């Protein structure tokens, strides 16, 4: 904890990166409500934090993926210029920041070492690591060529198994190949013959084949300090962007099994930072870890100011002394309103009535009466992502992170 000359806690200067993300906007508001000064550093010209009243100042920085050295240099300059106490990376720019931690002198950075982050981010290496630690895991294989994928596909077809294929480095379930919806495979899933071939697979850009586990999808967000959990939230993926995309509706799930799993992992690894896991809970209650996001995740949206997430992020040592863990207690339900509206076109299990109840009972992550500008800004963000997507012939989702993502370089 940072104190003044009299030993009393003082307001901190906090620098956030990844200001384009809704979680950055959420955290900005939480930090501001706790009395801290919030600054944002972003490579995107337009982003949510740029226009938020919760942010003291926003600064344009070089794109970390395309110019990592200039990015680190500019961030280090901002840390010194603004007298930043804590730097909190929120998206995949954390991989670039973690490579230059020694450059941020006098500032606490919420990031694990680059080697740890890389091992967690790689979907195959993560599963191998947790298997070494004694956790139950789905069968997972790394594929380094199209020939390997074809061979695996044919064998899976022969024995009647359903598998999921995805790049070892990816986000938002982009490019994931799921079993189909016909009844030609196990559990009503299509056999591998129906799957399209992955593009760009190579030893430099490997893919992962993972056993398809039928069950409920559960996501988490935790703040961990030296192997101890300081804050934790879990939620189910009920409404998503597409069949396997990111969640757009967030309601806290009390799940002792998931919490215990995260605690066990934290203790075994000594991890420090923000971290999220995706699980499938099978019908028999077995938890299968699917992948890890060693950064902020949408679980931040479940925390209200009174839930204490800010304390867990800025003063974790104090919480560790008391042995308390901050969790969402306010009953807050959140959503990304625009994509949630799109989910109403295909509401899934429970139908339109369940979707309507969820929509009416949740608070939009972006809109606030006392901070209206980010709601309009999100339209501009999507528009410029659309233009970039057309120019580079990628998806809009990929365009939203094109300049900050890290794929094992």
N, C-alpha and C positions, 0 to 999 in steps of 0.2 A: 504494500500500500504506500502511496505517496502522501506525505504530510507536510504541513507548513512548519514554520520555525517554532510554533508552540506545540507541535506534535499532533495537531488536528488534521483529519483527512481533508485534502483540498481537491478542487476540480482539476481534472486532467485535460490535456490537449491530446486528442485521439485522431489519428489519420487512418481513414479507411481506403482500401483499394477495391476495385470491382464495383464502382458506384452505379453501374448499369443494372445490377441485379436487384430484384425486389427485396432480398434479404439485407442488402446494404441500406436501403431506404428504411426498412424496419428497424435495423440496429441504430441507424442515425437518430431516429425518433426516441428510441429507448435511452440512448446515451444522453441526448439533449434533455429529456425529462428528468434524468438523474443529475443534471447540473454540469455536465461536461461540455467542452468545446469540441465540435466535430468538424473535421476537414476531409475532403474527398480528393483522391488522385485517380484520374481516369484517362485512358488513351482514346476512348470514344468521344466524338465531338458532342453528341447528345446522350444524356443518361439521366436516370431518375434523381440521383443525388444533386445534380447540377442546379436544379431549380427548387429544391426542398428548403423550406424555412428552418428545418432542423440543422442544416449544414452551414457552418460559418463561412466557408470558402471552398471553391472547387477549382482544381488545377488540372490542365491538360498535360499529359505526359506521353513520351514516345511509346509505341506499341511494344510490349515486352517480347512477343513472339518474333517480331521482325527486327527489333533493335534492342536486345536485352541489356547490353552494356550501358547504352544511353538511358534506358529505363531505370536501372539501378542508380545511376549517377544522379538523375533528376529526383528520384525518391529520397536519396540520402541528403540532397540539398534541401528538400522540403522539410525533412525531419529536423535539420539544424535551424533552418530559417524560422519555422513555426514553433520551435521548441517542443517537439512532439514527445509525449511520455510513452505512448503505446501505439504501435503500428499493427493494424488488424487486416490482413489480407482475407478476402471473402470468396474469390473465385480462383480459377486456375493460374492466375498470375502469381500465386503463392509459390509455384515451382521455380519461377525466375527469382523471386525475392529470396527464397531459401538458399539459392546459390551464392548470395552476396550478404549473408547475415552479418559478417564482420564489418560491413560498411556502415551499419546503422548504430553508431556509437552513442551511448547515453540514452538509448531508446529500447524498450522491451518490444520484441516482435513475436506475435502469436504464430509461430511456425516451428515445426519440427525440422530436423536436418533434411537436406535434399534426398539423401539415400533412403531414408525412412519413408518420405512422401512417395517416392518413385515406386517402392516395393508395394505400398498400399494401393496406389493408383492403377498399377498393372493388374488386370483382372485375373490373370493366371497366377502370378506370383503372390498375390494376396491370398488366394485359396490355398496355395502351397504353404504359406506362412502359418495360417491359422490351423491347418492340418498338423503341422509340426508342433503347434502348441497344444494339441490334443482335442480340438473341436471336431464335431461331426461336420462334414462338408459334402456337397454334391460332387459327383465325378466330373473332373475338369481336365481338359487337355489343351496344350498349345499347338496351333497349326501354323506352319511357316511357308506354305505354298498351296497353290490351287490343287496340286496333285494330292497333297495330304488331306485336304478338305474332301476331295472326291472319294478317296479311299475310306475316310471315316464315314462319310455319308452312305456309301454302299454297304459298309458293315452294319451301321445302325439300321438300315433298311432290312438287311438280312435277318437280324435278330428282333426287329420290331420295337426298337427304342426311339423315344422322342428326345431330341437335343435342341439346345439354343446355341446360335452362333453369333459372335460379336467381336469387334476389334478389341485387342488387349488394352488399348488406350482409346477411350471414347467417353461421351457424356450425353445425358438426356436420352439414353437408349438409342442414340443415332446409329443407323446402319444395322441395328440388331435384326437377326433373322430368327423369327419364332416359328414353331410348328403351326400348320394351317388350322382351319376350322372344320375340315371334312372328317368323316368317321373312318378314315382308312388306316388310322394309327391307334396306338394305345390311348386310353382315357379320352377317346373321341378326338384325338389329335391326328393331323395328317402325317403320313409317313414321309421320310426324308426326300422321296422322289419329287415331292411338290415344291421343295425349297429352291430359291434362286441361288446362283453362285455368288459368293462374296467378291467384291471388286477390290483390287489393289493389295491383296494378301501377299506377304513376302516375309523373309527373315527380318527385314528392317521394320516391317509393319505387320507383326503377327496378329492372328486372330485366336480366339478361345472358343472351344467347344465345351458346352456345359450341360450336364444332365438336366432334362426338364423335370422340375419338381412341381407337382400340383398342390396348391394350397393358397393361403392368404398372404398377400404381400404386406410387409411391415417395414417402415423406414424409421431411422433414428437421427437425432442430432445430439451431440454431447460436447461439453467443454471438459477437457482433461488436463490435469496439472501434475506432472511428475508421477504418472501412473495412478492417480486418484481422480475419480469423476467428481467434478464440481457442479455441473449442471447437466440435465438429461431430459429429453423429450422423445416420444415415439408417436407415430401416427400410421394409419393404414392408407394404402393407395386406392381409394375408392373411385375418385374421378381424376382422369389423367389427360395429358395431351397425346391422343392416340392410344393404341392398344398397349404399348409398353413404355410410353413417354413419362415425363415428369409429372408428379402430382400437382393438382391445382386447387385442391380442397384439403384443409388441415384441421383435424380434431384430435386432441391428445388422447392417447391410448395408454391406460395403466396396464403394464405388462411386466410383472416381476421377472419372468424368464428372460426377456430381452434385456432388461436392466442388469440382471445378473451376468448375462453374457458379456455385455459391454464392460462391466466392472472387472470381470475375469481377464478380458483382453487387455484392458488398461494396465492392470497390475503386472501381467506377464511381459508386457513390452516396455513399460515405463514411459509411454507416450505422453507428450504435452502438446496441446493445441486444440483446434476444433476438428471434429471427426463425425462422419455419418456412415451408417451401414444400411444395406438393403438385405432383408431376410425374406425367406418363404417359410411359413409355418405350416407343416404338413398336417393332415387330419389327425395323426396320432400325437400331435403336440411337439414333434421334433423341429427345432429351429435350424434352418440351413442358411448360412451366410452366402450371399450371391456376389456382392461386390462392396467396395469401400470408397467413400469420398473423403480424403483427408483434408477437409476444408469445411467451410460453412455449408449448411443445407437448409432446406425450407422449414425445418423444425423451429427455427428462430421465430417464425410467425406465430407460434403457439404461446410465446411469452408476453405477458403484460408487464408494465413497469413494476408492479408490486411483486412480481415473481422472482426478481433478483438475478436475472441473467447478467446484467451489467456488473454486479459484484463478482460473479463467477469469472467473468472475462478480465476485469481490471484488478481484482484483489483476491485471486484464488487461494493464496497462502492463508489468508484469514479464515476462509471457509474450511480449509483443510484442518486447521487447528480445532475448529468446532465440530468437525466431522459431518457437517450438513451438506446436502445436495440440493441444488435449486431445481425445481420442476414446475411445470405450468399448473398453478392452483386456481387460476381465475376462471377456468371454464371457457376461456376465449376460443372461438372458432373462426378460422380465417379462410379466405379464398382469393384467388386471382380472378376477379369478376369476369373479365372478357373471355378467357378460355373456358371458364366455368359455364358461361352462357352457351358456348359451343357444345359442351357436354350434354346440355339439355336436348340436343338433337338426337343423341344416342345415349340415353341415360343409363342403360345397362341394368343389372339386377336391382329390383325394387321399383324400376320404372320411373315415370315422370313424377309421381307423387313423392317418392323418396328424394329425387333430385331437387324438387321444388322446396321441400322442407329444409334440405341442406342449404340451398341457395339463400332462402329467406332468413336462416338462422346464423349466417356467417357474415363477418365483416370483411370488406374488400381490403386487401393488403395495400393497395396504392392510394385510394381516395381517403382524404381526411378533410373535414370542413375547415380546419385551421391550417391546412397545407394542401391546397388544391392543385398547384402547378404540376406535380409529378403525374397526375392522372392524364393531363393533356400531353405531357412529355412522352408518355409511353407510346402514344400514337406516332409521334415523330421518330422514336427509336425503332419501331417496327417498320415504318416507311423506309428509313435509311438502310435497315437490314435487308429489306426486300430489294432495294436498288443494288446493294452489294451482292446479294445472292444471284441476281440476274447477270451482273457483270462477270462474276467468277464461276457461274454455273454450279452453285451449291445450293443447299436448302436454306430457307430463312433461319431455321434453328441453328445451322452451322454458321451462318453469317453473323449471328448475335455474339459468337465467341471466337470468331476467326482470328482475331489479333491477340488473344490472351491464352488460347488453349495450349496445352503441352502434351506431346505425343511421344515422349521418351527420347527427345533429341539430346 
